[in-house]
C-alpha cells in the first residue's frame, strides 16, 4: 500500500451531501443510478453515477446522506458528466455498501 502525507489527504474534499434525485442509468456499462447530491450552498448540487443497484433501490437512496469526493474533475460516463465520487465499500460478493454518516450533519460538512 502506498503511503501518502497528511498534506496529500488534506487535498481530498470528502464532503457530506444529501441525495435529492435518483434515476435509472440504462446507458451505463454496468448497472448504475444517476444521482443528484446536494452539498449545501457553497458547493451546490453535483451529479454522480453510482454502481449501487445491488443493495439500494431508488426509494432507499432518496434523502440519504452520503460521503463523496467533490474535487475530482468531471468524468464523462456515457451521456452524462459525473461531478463527484460517491464513496462506498466493497463486500466480498462485489456489492457496494455506501459510506454514510451515522447521524445527520449539515450538507457540505468536510471529513477531516
Steps between C-alpha positions, in 0.01 A plus 500: 500500500635839401527749785391861461577806706255693714522779242395253228196397706403862567468557125214248477166674549286226659168667569157394621208550267136395480373307200213706357436312174553142384444370147576180314810518278433246222787634286760406763725201426417346840171542689500846657292795612533866408505700823464868579660580835449828690820616674358824637519864395877525445549188283147458365349198325728256317421201277648155542471154352498226765511123457296431812195325354575167674412624849302822453172589332429850374262542795774395747732767365263797489595732789799287609817678607824373343872579502640606165818640351401835349830628359570250220470641148172402330513157334298407194302180565288417199275798427552673838783680678557369850600791724572317826592154624255351749704272727429147612658176612508176302359189662647157418219444246590823318198700618571856614394623845484879513723694739254711701501706820328324790301815581389796294749781448481817294537453126850600395661396829859389438651175619832570658 
